[in-house]
């Protein structure tokens, strides 16, 4: 169930469950969320379910649901896990209603702790579109550093948008 209140007493992450999909699809389809996601098309229940079933056999990713007082408010993911080189990509999204309240930061820090402790990663990276000022600020608040920029990675409203690469090392996270 999507949380209607704006203040959270208990923020947590849990492994993605099938019953979370309908709520996450609604959040992903929020215009202010979707425009900054790599997935351009609107999510459908059938599409979410097909993706969920195929993700069960993908051992290079872990999907978490962000919970506020046990209600679904977003997601954070670990993908492209490389156990040999010890790096992975991370990503996140939070319902527009809950952005700017520290929920995403607390949740993603829990995810990064999992990545560095359980998977023993040495570094993580994330991609943020250059016009996503909240996302850029969020990456910096997580302790990430700008590692580079890929030009003309997306077109929105006939304008090309760059993609900024952020990363964080184990040492950065624990300093």
Number of C-alpha atoms within 10 A of each C-alpha: 13 18 18 11 10 10 12 16 7 11 17 20 22 15 14 18 11 11 9 20 18 19 18 25 17 17 24 26 19 15 11 13 15 19 16 18 18 12 10 13 11 13 17 14 14 10 11 16 14 11 11 16 11 10 14 10 9 11 10 13 17 19 21 21 25 30 23 24 15 17 19 23 29 29 26 25 19 22 19 15 20 14 13 7 10 15 23 22 18 24 19 22 23 22 23 16 15 19 18 12 12 14 21 27 17 15 24 26 15 14 24 23 17 14 23 20 12 9 16 14 22 18 20 24 21 21 23 22 23 21 13 16 11 12 17 20 11 20 24 15 13 18 16 21 18 16 12 12 16 14 13 13 14 17 10 9 5 7 9 13 17 18 20 20 20 22 23 22 18 17 10 14 15 9 7
